[in-house]
Amino acid sequence: MSLFKARDWWSTTLGEKEEFDQGCLCIADVDNSGSGQDKVIVGSYMGYLRIFNPHPVKPGDEVQPEDLLLEVHLREPILQVEVGKFVSATEGLHLAVLHCRKLCVYAVSGTLGNVDHGNQYQIKLMYEHNLQRTACNMTYGPFGGVKGRDLICIQSMDGMLMLFEQESYAFGRFLPGFLLPGPLAYSSRTDSFITVSSCQQVESYKYQVLAFATDADERQDAEQQKLSSGKRLAVDWVLNIGEQALDICVVSFNQGVSSVFVLGERNFFCLKDNGQIRFMKKLDYSPSCFIPYCSVREGTINTLIANHSKMLNVYQDVTLKWATQLPHIPVSVKVANFQDLKGVVVTLSDDGHLQCSYLGTDPSLFQAPKVDSREINYEEMNAEMKELQKIIREATKTQDILPESEKQRDVVVTAEVSPDLDEESQAIDSEVKAEAVPSVTVKITIHSRVTAQKPSLAVCVQAPLAVTCDQFVWDNLEPDSSETVFLSVYLKENCSPSELEGNCMVSYNIPTGIPRVAQCSFSLPLRLVCFPSQPSKAANHKLTIDTNKPPISFVTIFPDFVDPSEGDQANALGFQFLTGSKTTLLASKTSQRYRIQSDQLEDLWLITKELTHRLQEHFKKQNCKDFACTFSGSIPLQEYFELIDRHFELRLNAEKFQELLSERAVQFRAIERRLLTRFKDKTPAPLQHLDTLLEGTFREVIALADAAEENQANMFQAFAKLKSATHLVIMLISLWQKLSTDQVAILEATFLPLAEDTQELGWEETVDAAVSYLLRTCLSKSSKEQALTLSSQLCMPKDTSKLKKNITLFCDRLAKGGRLSLSTDSPTQQAAVMPGGCATIPESDLEERTIIPGSTAMFSGNGQITKQKSKP
């Protein structure tokens, strides 16, 4: 039992699916019983008015039927309930109920019962006012210093204050600069109304100023807008609080001093009656409601503030005195006196949970049972300690942050790609210029072992691929339940993708509130982006992949692209991409080689990747563990550099278009200002062809915007081609140098750092920084290079000469025995020594030469790798 928990004295739940808000709760002796015992009045948006008289036999008892004095359905939403002296000729308390278009004042009376069923209560309508405007909230008080009665002020949704002198309507005034209604309160000491405007300012208006201002009903009458009809409504004082207010309360526990309390979204303000700040408190939570309730010590005021974390905090000025946990989030809080118990906290939630609680403490009657003494088994304790230490070591490994296996996960997501293409394509708005754009169905299954709260599934594929639906949301997943969704993937943009892979990610909350994520990836078939065609003999780009096994028939490894009737004679295979380009795959009959050729360098990537992947899968099924692919040709750097130059040229064009657009936009606005000045002039002046200049500038802006948009599309395609070529270069380098999986990962992080290319952070400067870092660390020639510092800022370079030189130098140092690593075992030497060791790379004439544009920059993998024996 927690000490900091509100003690339930009496509670109930009001109705079913009813809604309540800040003004729906009121505490007062509404039936004028004279006993000093408060009643709880609650109104709901469903139109139900309820009056309670809580008196449990013992704290925490269930609500008794006689606790509900009255329940009436008024058939209109109840916005606010207040109790005051609202009827003339009597000082008794009456109940005011505010509806959207009506104000009703009722008398609540009780009749002593003659039987065991108790007293009978009823309400009688004293008077009502039909409102011409939709009401928002109201306040009441002795406006103008009247004695023995209360007047009512209603604020409408369009900023009008409507004042009622009990049974008659007095006047209405519009608030200046109004946009949205805010909380409203009345200060009897200064005879003023206080509200918070949509400008985030606390504003005070004197009642006398409102009374003598221009009547709102006469505002739109042109004949009566004279100086004699009234004065302009002027604000008494203004205080900027910089945030919206949730509620305002004016209290005066001392006859000489009154305070204005304002509860903001993140701050709590206490103001003097002249608008000066007495104090403010910055809240580290999101408040929901508040009430100042008493002054325990002279000069201080105690306040209750509830928040959305179900906490109720008690402050003495700015000092937190107590904090207690509530079972719900209150939208209204009051302090009441019941029977002989004073200071009961009454809270109401938005779903109708009404609770009366107190902040006392209950003694805990729990006593810990005596533990039987037993002998300690040190061997069992040591074994348990070793087991726990093993679990801790496994859990703290950096490479295994989440040690759970798939079977132990709370939610498991799996993706299954259909082996066949869709019979009816699901491609939507595809820009591919082909006769038919195929699509493939992906089945995603989510299995939950626990209750998954509000799970959402996101499916992501890299552009130019697209999915028919990428977002799925559920309310909750029950334990041991599954959800299955189907979607289709297709090629949307008119360029080949660099990867045929997708990702699924499910985000959810477990019952304890902790967010979790489950994810998986899936591979898409090659038939999604190409189809079989006739092989081509001539091509501009050719690659040869060597293997250590005899060539396999294409019927075996490419059954989806080869007609089975051709048998084992098929040693040439053609691939026609949907974008129009063609790639040919050839298998040597005499040697263990495969050749891939195409007119475009980037088109070699997907076929080369698919070939190596299918060969590895084929030999894995045959339990052949020594299969390996190698590359002994030349790295096509010159062709790769042409793609880099093309992409960089488009980036420069985008920058130029942006500058031209900015200049034309400035010119367009300047001409507009000139024209507006001419049009506003009372004496017309000739336009001097400004209209013609404006139209011409407008056409230039539109033309530049179209050109920039076309350049953006071309840059997207160029970046997709660059990524494909980069993947190909990485694969060729890894096959050439026989790199490990970790080294390939470093290569990919170096050359493929960005998923998308932007003007602010482009591919060229990012890759240049990464390659320069590797050249100065693990591929450095000497300690002098390691001492060089790299620039901490990435900016767009003027040209690509430095990048191409660094990439050429990078390949040359790999050819001379350099190895990739990110380990930093010693403070002075950052080059990682792979198994076998690596000596310092000697000076090279090639490193000192400048690359001449147009020259062939290729590095052969034969005879350039320096092998050394490993040191013991």
Sequence and secondary structure as in RCSB ss.txt:
>XXXX:A:sequence
MSLFKARDWWSTTLGEKEEFDQGCLCIADVDNSGSGQDKVIVGSYMGYLRIFNPHPVKPGDEVQPEDLLLEVHLR
EPILQVEVGKFVSATEGLHLAVLHCRKLCVYAVSGTLGNVDHGNQYQIKLMYEHNLQRTACNMTYGPFGGVKGRD
LICIQSMDGMLMLFEQESYAFGRFLPGFLLPGPLAYSSRTDSFITVSSCQQVESYKYQVLAFATDADERQDAEQQ
KLSSGKRLAVDWVLNIGEQALDICVVSFNQGVSSVFVLGERNFFCLKDNGQIRFMKKLDYSPSCFIPYCSVREGT
INTLIANHSKMLNVYQDVTLKWATQLPHIPVSVKVANFQDLKGVVVTLSDDGHLQCSYLGTDPSLFQAPKVDSRE
INYEEMNAEMKELQKIIREATKTQDILPESEKQRDVVVTAEVSPDLDEESQAIDSEVKAEAVPSVTVKITIHSRV
TAQKPSLAVCVQAPLAVTCDQFVWDNLEPDSSETVFLSVYLKENCSPSELEGNCMVSYNIPTGIPRVAQCSFSLP
LRLVCFPSQPSKAANHKLTIDTNKPPISFVTIFPDFVDPSEGDQANALGFQFLTGSKTTLLASKTSQRYRIQSDQ
LEDLWLITKELTHRLQEHFKKQNCKDFACTFSGSIPLQEYFELIDRHFELRLNAEKFQELLSERAVQFRAIERRL
LTRFKDKTPAPLQHLDTLLEGTFREVIALADAAEENQANMFQAFAKLKSATHLVIMLISLWQKLSTDQVAILEAT
FLPLAEDTQELGWEETVDAAVSYLLRTCLSKSSKEQALTLSSQLCMPKDTSKLKKNITLFCDRLAKGGRLSLSTD
SPTQQAAVMPGGCATIPESDLEERTIIPGSTAMFSGNGQITKQKSKP
>XXXX:A:secstr
  SSB EEEEEEE SSS    GGGEEEE TT  SS   EEEEE TTSEEEEE    SSTT    GGGEEEEEE S
S   EEEEE  STT    EEEEE SSEEEEEEEEEE  SSTT  EEEEEEEEEEE SS EEEEEEE GGG SS  
EEEEEETTSEEEEEETTEEEEEEE TT  S   EEEETTTTEEEEE TTSEEEEEEHHHHHHB  GGGTT GGG 
SGGG B    SEEEE SS EEEEEEEEEETTEEEEEEEESSEEEEEETTS EEEEEE SS EEEEEEEE SSTT 
 EEEEEETTSEEEEEETTEEEEEEE SS EEEEEEEEETTEEEEEEEEETT EEEEEE                 
  HHHHHHHHHHHHHHHHHHT GGGSS   GGG SEEEEEEE SS  SS    S    SS   EEEEEEEEEESS
 EEEEEEEEEE TTEEES  EEE SEE TTEEEEEEEEEEE SSS  S  EEEEEEEEE TTS EEEEEEEEE  
GGGTEEEE   S  SEEEEEEESS    HHHH TTTS GGGGGG  EEEEEETTS EEEEEE SSSSEEEEEESS
STTHHHHHHHHHHHHHHHHHHTT     EE  SB  HHHHHHHHHHHHHHHHHHHHHHHHHHHHHHHHHHHHHHH
HHHHH SS    TTHHHHHHHHHHHHHHHHHHHHHHHHHHHHHHHHHHHHHHHHHHHHHHHHT  HHHHHHHHHH
H   SS  SSS HHHHHHHHHHHHHHTTT SSHHHHT    S     S SHHHHHHHHHHHHHHHTT        
SSS      TT        HHHHS   TTS    BSSS         
